Amino acid sequence: MASSTDSNVKGENSQVSYKKYINTKTDRVLQSKKHANDIFDVIEYLQSEKDKEVIFATNACSKVFCQLFYRGDLYVGDLPEEEDLVNGDRSAEEKYRIFMRHRYSNCVELLLENIGHKAFQVKETSLCALMKFVAAEGKHPLQNLDEHYNFPRELLQTLVEHLLSEKEDMSLLISRFQEFLEMDDVRYYVMSSVRDNIYRVMGRNKKAVIPVYQNNVFTLLSTINVPSEASKMKHFLVRQDCKFEHKRAFEQMWLVFLKFKLPSNMYKKILVILHESIMPQMSDPTLLIDFLSAAYDIGGAISLLSLNGLFILIHKHNLDYPDFYKKLYSLLDPSIFHVKYRARFFHLVNIFLSSTHLPAYLVAAFVKRFARLSLTAPPTSLLILLPFICNLIRRHPSCRVLIHRPSTAEEPCDDPYVMEEEDPAQCHALESSLWEIKTLQKHYHPDVAKAAMKINEPLTEQEDDISELLELSTFELMERELKAERKTIPLEFDTATELLKSSREVLGVHFSLE
Amino acid sequence: MMRKQQTFSRGLSDKVRKSKAAPEIQKNPFEVKINRKKFDVLGRKSKHDVGLPGVSRSRAIQKRKDTLLKEFRLKDKNNTFIDRRFGEYDSKLTPEEKILQRFTLERQRTQDRKDMYNLNEEEELTHYGQSLAEMEKMTDVIDSDSDSEEKGLLSAELTATHFGGGGGLLRKKSAGDEEEEHKPRSRQELIEELIFKSKQEKRERQTQKEEAQELTEKLDQEWKSIQNLLAHKTPKAERTDETDKPKLDQYDMMVRELGFEMKAQPSEKLKSAEELAREERQRLQTLEADRLKRMMGDAEEDAVQTNTHVSADDMNDGFILDGDDRKTLAYKDGKWNIEGEEEEKEDEDGDEEGGEEEDEDDEDDAEGEDDEEEEGEDDEEDDADEDHCDLQSDEGSEDEDGQGAEEEQLCAEEPPAVSEEQKKAAQEAARAELPYTFPAPESYSDLKQLLQGHGSEQQRLILDRTLKCNHPSLSAGNKAKLQKLFGFLLEYVGDLATQNPPDLRTVSALIPQICGLCQMFPEAACKAVQTLLSDSGHSMEETLEVKGRAPMPDLDMLVLLKITALLFPSSDFRHPVTTPAFLFLSQALTRCAVVSLEDVCKGLVLCCLALEYVSLSQRIFPELLNFLLGLLHLTVSDKHNMGTAVCVCVCDLHREILDAIPEKPSQHAPLVFKKKKPIPLKLFTPKIVLDYGKKRGNTKEEKERERLKHKYKREFKGALREIRKDTRFLAREKLSDVMSRDAERKRKVKELYGSLATQEGEWKALKRKNRK
């Protein structure tokens, strides 16, 4: 009992003591140049085992060196070697500044190392301290370059290099870093350093996929937003007059990133944000065509997603994409009903097929294929699909033969449609009929059955709005059904006597109790 | 009397109406009023160009005086004076004759009276036929009975003559014809005789009564003398009364009981078995028809055409001519089916316990099924219309599968159906142990306490008794209690299913009670099942959103879905419970991940449920096909590891399936819109209306109606006018009455004053005279 309290007390003592210790040391360093050597002790703490001590020391370091920057106590210009310092014939003042400059670079190195630390708090404080140094260095440049260009690019580049780790997921720290990206100059230099970094890293890895690194890059890139007008740029970390070509930097950065091979989930991530946050900020989005067509060729969900970007290119940037519809046609398979991006896909397909200038055979092929796929679709998809098919037939009256072919004698014949054919021109869709929809008239869900009933009568002029149905989930459908008010509740009239004994038993035939 | 008066008054008014104004008046130019015509219309006859306002007014007043005024005078008077003076209103008789007649009548009457009422020679005053002189002598004895006795003894004849006949008699008299004079005489004689008789009777009775009186008095006196002796005996008499009373009561009670006892109602005649069967069939037919109607749903008209396979015969016997009936037959049939069941039970056993061998077995089975079903599906792609064929073939192969496996298994379980006697004995025992009444459980824990620790049969008994004790007809609060009980029961069933090992036998035993409760409270049952469905649907949705995949629903959910199918009709086009259940099934089949054999098994149970849900309505369930396809893909992926035995099995099934499927590939007729009546062209000729102005009735009836309406209106107006005139007339009469009364009064006062003045004058004159 006593011992434990002792240790507690000790712990507290040590806690208090290290704080006091660091504080006194920093004070002494700042007070007079005599105690310059005390800075070693402070820097030593940066390598401490204990997170709290590291954090405290980091803060102290940033305080000390910021103060030194302010005082101009750091050596400016190319730094001589430390060993030369002893021999050189320099004034004590100069020696002191060179010494401090060396300590500063030591400290920066340690802090950069700490960015890869285990504890997030350490990472965060290190990042903040480094950014403070960046700001301080911007104000009091350590190199004598031209006056307009005194942003500490090297420091930032190394910082970015450490942020974009190849081994560790840095998304949390990157989101913390986001607040610095609000500053326009920081953003600009980050963009250029990211570009260089990607080149370097991917070149080193011989263009193989590095998921962690690429994930980090993506997290960083997706946080970058370029303001639309240069005049709006007012936030600077370091006051500067020169103008940046933000858009160009942004574009180059992305293009470099997309040039290399990506993991498939990365494709999805990029494609989801591509049309909203990347394309509008690029000066020339057509440069993305390589990436998009590559993605489109991958197949599956990625192809579906790349449709969006492609559409924008075709629609707004006058891009000619050969066999677009043929490819789209081949994209249609049962999986489209189950992917996460179903709503987006149907929205796009609706747009693609909204033109009334499409040839009838093409639309008929799409309609027929959708109808065939509808035989395996869940009710939520069917509720989108059936009005969609009706809309297509409304837009293209020549496709009406699919649901109304009065001339021929009513004798059953084989379906001439060829499901396996990939070319919509060859699949004989126009000669077929939508018996699939007729089958769906006996679907178990009443709304689906009702929607399918519509083809029994001539379609109305007005198109159905499917945009509301796009996000419908099965549970929503269920809730809608549950909440509907009913007057009477019919019951099964022949009452059951046992669990597995009813007039239409199926379960009881295959399974039994116990 | 009233009638007489009415006829009288009517006659009077008729007379008044008919009397025409004298011709001299009509000629009098001062009386004549000529109505000026504004337009002279040719060919129109006008009745009212010349009028006699004065004459008509005076006539109207006269008429009112004769009718209305008389009624007014007699208002609020119950009695009426009937003037029976001889020949008073006879205008034919001259006054002299009248007086002569009256005189003779008077004379006769006095003559007769002497004979009639004078019993004694001298005049004597009587009261109730007794002389008043005698009455004065009698001091005591007022017999209370006598009045009533006498009343009762009045003969019908007498009363008739007294009350009914008198009027007629007298009227005849008043009508007075000399020739009929002798007839009343004979009648009078008769009456005399009658009266005489009655008087005699009365006298006799009087004397009898007097005797009786004397006797009672005597008896009273004697009684008083011996009263003292009897004084002590009275209590005993009372006691005997007491002992008598209960007996009487008992008897009364018995009588009353018998009286109030439920009498056998005159029921319909006892029905023969045939009739009963027919009735039952009829009931089922109507219910089935209802169900089919609901199955067609809102789009009934559309569906009629599409569901051509539902023939009229189907509607009648409630069977679908598909694979289903075969299945049900197989279930109800004899021995081998039960064995098959057992065998399956074995399989199931294996699943639940997770025994490895049996699991494998089951897996093989599942694979087999899958293969078959894949075949079915391949076909399905081309022809969805014939999906029942596939299903049938599935079942067929399933059965065979079962048979094949059955031979392998030697150990047979105890048959599930315990012999009747054993069952009875068990029930008897259970009855002996259990109390007969149970309170309705207020919470789920109550119910659990109530049921836990009992066997399934006992639990069923307990529930049964609870339901009986708390039947809603017994107390008002019971309904709510039982409604809650349904929810608890479902929860309990869910608990039983999630137990390890699950107690499904008990669940099965509780099914009848659940069904009964559901039949009693459909709304509450619906609510309860709905909440359970929506809860589990919600939780599944949440896990899907968080993880992207969800586990297969647990056994309790499967049991709930099964119970839903038992309670609610899954064939309805739209149903508040089964439609969400469908969606739940769909969700489970599409979104739930299959990671273990257990999941496969659950998925297959879900498939069976889905099949059961749509078996009657013959609907398409795409998710079912998708799921089975997915399972197939799963099995194909590790095809290399399959043993040869399995391969052989699969091949066999494959061949069987191929045999079952029709050779011909499916064909489809091209679709055509429903035939619709062509919409007529819009015509541009103007619409001409030939009838201008007010529309008259065209048909005879309408014309008649119009005429009657017009007439009624006129009559109504006339009546209103008449009534107004009547009231005016009455008011005038009342005023004149008042005036005349006042004048009379004034006159009288004046007279009095006058007389007083003369008195005074006389008195003063006398005074003056005296002074002088």
Interface residues (C-beta under 8 A of the other chain):
Chain A: P334 H338 L375 T376 A377 P378 P379 L402 I403 H404 R405 P406 T408 E410 E411 P412 C413 D414 D415 M419 S433 L434 W435 E436 K438 T439 L440 Q441 K442 H443 Y444 H445 P446 A449 K450 M453 I455 N456 E457 P458 S473 T474 F475 L477 M478 E479 E481 L482 A484 R486 T488 I489 P490 L491 E492 F493 D494 T495 A496 T497 E498 L499 L500 K501 S502 S503 R504 E505 V506 L507 G508 V509 H510 F511 S512 L513 E514
Chain B: L284 L287 D290 R291 R294 G297 D298 A299 D302 A303 Q305 T306 N307 D324 K327 T328 A330 Y331 E341 E342 E344 K345 E348 D349 E352 E380 E381 D382 A384 D385 E395 E398 D399 P501 L504 R505 V507 S508 A509 I511 P512 C515 G516 C518 Q519 P522 E523 A525 C526 Q530 L533 S534 G537 H538 M540 E541 V559 K562 I563 A565 L566 L567 F568 P569 D572 F573 R574 H575 P576 V577 T579 P580 F582 L583 F584 S586 Q587 T590 R591 L604 V605 C608 L609 L611 E612 Y613 V614 S615 L616 S617 Q618 R619 I620 F621 P622 E623 L625 N626 P665 Q667 H668 A669 P670 L671 V672 F673 K674 K676
